Amino acid sequence: MFSWFKKKEMETQNTTKIIDENSNIVQVDIHSHLLYGIDDGARSIEITLQLAKEFVEMGYKKMIFTPHIMLDGYKNTPEIILNRLADVKIALAENNIDLEVEAAAEYYLDEGFLKKIRQNEELLSFGKEKYILFETGFRNKPQGLKELIFDLQSSGYKPIWAHPERYYYLHDNRELLDMMLERGVLLQINQVSLVNFYGDACREYAEFLVKEKFVNFIGSDCHSLRYVGAMKDLKKNKIYQKLGELNLLNNSLYLG
């Protein structure tokens, strides 16, 4: 079990939740690139296992691996991803790493993704709610966001917008953010964004989303050990306490 919060008396006689540095507010990571050799994440099974051990040591009980799927990049299929997941499950068991694992995908908003939805192709989602993780380019506002959300929801999926803090086109576009929230899109920020992993602008926007309590999921987006180090650094940051005040959905995906 993860360590819950200590109580601290405030001058106003109210209490606030304080998170110990050795605790972990989530037991389930929904965004990572640990399936080796099929995208820009872990390069070998040895790295996958090393990273998995680090997550267990940080208090994680479950990870949902989400390799990239994109038309002009990583042309992964459900078969490729699930076969690699099967290999990883065997390796975890052989190395006595107690970690529940599943696989979905991080879909890039491109014509390939839209075609899959409209042709009713199999999409890799997770949870009873059929959560589906998607991303866009970082600099320019993509075309077809409204249509994408409509099509996904019409097909029974619940869309999760991966790392919105990294989309520079969103930082000064409150109208777009409000539109996505009003349409029921869930937001997943990367933990490492909160410790300047991607620079000041991304950190500031991530902090804004946390303080406004717009965040539904926390993800690692882990590709390598650099991410693990940044996640550990976050626990020393004051913003880490704010994460405990969010109504995060991560842990609802772990049955124990």
C-alpha positions in Angstrom: 0.0 0.0 0.0 1.1 3.5 -0.6 1.8 5.9 2.3 -1.0 8.4 2.8 -0.8 11.9 4.1 0.3 13.3 7.4 -1.8 16.1 8.9 -0.3 19.5 9.6 -2.0 22.2 11.7 -2.5 25.4 9.8 -2.8 28.9 11.3 -6.4 29.0 10.0 -7.1 25.8 12.0 -7.7 24.1 8.6 -5.6 21.1 7.6 -3.8 20.3 4.4 -2.5 17.1 3.0 1.3 16.7 3.2 2.9 14.0 1.1 6.1 12.3 2.4 9.0 12.2 0.0 9.2 8.4 0.4 5.5 8.0 -0.5 4.0 7.7 -4.0 0.6 9.3 -4.7 -0.1 6.9 -7.6 0.3 3.2 -7.9 -0.5 3.0 -11.6 1.4 4.6 -14.4 -0.7 5.0 -17.6 1.9 6.4 -20.0 5.3 4.9 -20.6 7.6 3.6 -23.3 9.1 0.5 -21.6 8.2 -2.1 -24.3 11.6 -2.5 -25.7 12.6 -2.1 -29.3 9.4 -0.8 -30.9 9.6 2.9 -30.5 11.9 5.6 -29.0 11.8 4.1 -25.5 13.6 1.2 -24.0 16.1 -0.3 -26.4 16.5 -3.7 -24.9 14.8 -6.2 -22.5 17.6 -5.4 -20.0 16.6 -1.7 -20.0 12.9 -2.6 -19.7 13.7 -4.7 -16.6 15.9 -2.1 -15.1 13.2 0.5 -15.5 10.5 -1.8 -14.2 12.6 -2.4 -11.0 12.9 1.3 -10.5 9.1 1.8 -10.7 8.5 -1.0 -8.2 11.0 0.7 -5.8 9.1 3.9 -6.3 5.9 2.2 -5.1 4.2 1.4 -8.4 2.0 -1.7 -8.6 0.9 -1.5 -12.2 2.1 0.0 -15.5 0.2 0.4 -18.7 2.8 0.6 -21.5 1.9 3.0 -24.3 4.2 2.8 -27.3 3.8 5.3 -30.1 1.6 4.6 -33.1 2.0 7.1 -35.9 1.7 7.0 -39.7 5.0 8.6 -40.5 7.0 7.2 -37.6 6.3 4.1 -35.5 3.9 1.9 -37.4 3.0 -0.4 -34.5 0.0 -2.6 -34.6 -1.9 -4.2 -31.8 -0.3 -7.5 -32.7 3.2 -6.1 -32.5 2.5 -4.4 -29.2 0.7 -7.3 -27.5 3.4 -9.8 -28.6 6.1 -7.7 -27.1 4.0 -7.3 -23.9 3.8 -11.1 -23.7 7.6 -11.3 -23.9 8.0 -8.7 -21.1 5.5 -10.5 -18.8 7.6 -13.6 -19.1 10.8 -11.7 -18.4 9.3 -9.9 -15.3 8.2 -13.2 -13.9 11.6 -14.9 -14.5 13.3 -12.0 -12.7 10.9 -11.9 -9.8 9.7 -8.3 -10.5 6.3 -7.9 -8.9 4.6 -5.5 -11.3 1.3 -5.9 -13.1 1.6 -4.8 -16.7 -0.8 -4.1 -19.6 -0.3 -2.4 -22.9 -2.3 0.2 -24.9 -0.8 2.9 -27.2 -0.1 6.6 -27.5 -1.8 7.4 -30.8 -0.6 10.4 -32.8 -3.3 12.6 -34.3 -2.8 12.0 -38.0 -4.7 10.7 -41.0 -3.7 7.1 -40.0 -5.4 7.4 -36.6 -8.5 9.0 -38.0 -8.8 6.3 -40.6 -8.5 3.6 -38.0 -11.4 5.1 -36.0 -13.6 5.6 -39.0 -13.0 2.1 -40.3 -13.8 0.7 -36.9 -10.3 -0.9 -36.6 -9.1 -2.3 -33.3 -7.7 0.4 -31.0 -5.7 -0.3 -27.9 -7.5 1.2 -24.9 -7.4 0.4 -21.2 -9.8 0.2 -18.3 -13.5 -0.6 -18.3 -14.1 2.9 -19.5 -12.0 2.2 -22.7 -9.6 5.1 -22.1 -7.5 5.9 -25.1 -4.4 8.0 -25.0 -3.6 10.4 -27.9 -1.1 13.1 -28.6 -0.6 15.9 -31.2 2.4 17.8 -32.5 3.9 20.3 -30.1 4.1 23.6 -32.0 1.2 24.0 -34.3 -2.5 23.5 -33.5 -3.7 20.4 -35.3 -6.7 20.3 -37.6 -9.5 18.0 -36.7 -9.4 18.0 -32.9 -13.2 18.4 -32.6 -13.8 15.7 -35.1 -11.4 13.3 -33.4 -13.1 13.7 -30.0 -16.5 13.2 -31.5 -15.4 10.1 -33.4 -13.7 8.6 -30.4 -16.6 9.2 -28.1 -19.1 8.0 -30.7 -17.1 4.7 -30.8 -17.3 4.3 -27.1 -13.9 5.5 -26.1 -12.9 8.0 -23.4 -10.1 10.2 -24.8 -7.1 11.2 -22.7 -5.0 14.1 -24.0 -1.4 13.1 -23.3 0.9 15.8 -21.8 -1.1 19.0 -22.8 1.5 21.1 -21.0 3.9 20.3 -23.9 1.7 21.8 -26.6 3.0 25.3 -27.1 0.0 26.2 -29.2 -2.2 25.6 -26.2 -0.4 27.8 -23.7 -2.1 31.0 -24.9 -5.3 29.4 -26.1 -7.7 29.2 -23.2 -10.6 28.8 -25.6 -9.2 25.6 -26.9 -8.5 24.2 -23.4 -12.1 25.0 -22.4 -13.5 23.4 -25.5 -11.6 20.2 -24.8 -12.7 20.1 -21.1 -16.3 20.9 -22.0 -16.3 18.0 -24.4 -15.2 15.6 -21.7 -11.5 15.1 -22.7 -9.4 14.0 -19.8 -6.0 15.5 -19.2 -2.8 13.6 -18.4 0.3 15.5 -17.5 3.9 14.2 -17.2 5.4 14.3 -13.8 8.7 15.3 -15.1 7.2 18.5 -16.7 6.9 19.8 -13.1 10.7 19.8 -12.7 11.7 21.6 -15.9 12.4 18.5 -17.8 11.0 20.2 -20.9 11.8 23.8 -19.9 10.1 26.7 -18.1 7.1 27.2 -20.4 6.0 23.6 -20.1 6.6 23.6 -16.3 4.5 26.7 -15.8 1.6 25.4 -17.8 1.7 22.1 -16.0 1.6 23.9 -12.7 -1.4 25.9 -14.0 -3.2 22.7 -14.8 -2.5 21.3 -11.4 -3.5 24.4 -9.5 -6.7 24.6 -11.5 -7.4 20.9 -10.8 -7.9 20.2 -14.5 -5.6 17.1 -14.3 -7.2 13.6 -14.3 -4.1 11.4 -14.7 -0.4 11.6 -13.9 1.9 9.8 -16.2 5.7 9.2 -16.4 6.1 9.1 -20.2 9.2 7.2 -19.2 11.7 6.5 -22.0 14.9 6.0 -20.0 16.5 6.4 -16.6 16.6 10.2 -17.0 12.9 10.2 -16.4 13.2 8.2 -13.2 15.7 10.6 -11.8 13.4 13.5 -12.6 10.4 11.8 -11.0 12.5 11.3 -7.8 13.5 15.0 -7.9 9.8 16.0 -8.1 9.1 14.6 -4.6 11.4 17.3 -3.2 9.4 20.0 -4.9 6.5 21.9 -3.2 4.2 21.3 -6.2 4.3 17.6 -5.4 2.0 18.2 -2.5 -0.5 19.7 -4.9 -0.8 16.5 -6.8 -2.2 14.9 -3.7 -5.1 17.3 -3.8 -6.2 16.2 -7.3 -8.9 13.6 -7.9 -6.6 11.4 -9.9 -8.0 8.4 -11.7 -4.8 6.4 -11.9 -5.4 4.1 -8.9 -8.9 3.2 -10.0 -7.1 1.0 -12.6 -5.5 -1.2 -10.0 -7.6 -4.0 -8.6 -4.9 -5.2 -6.2 
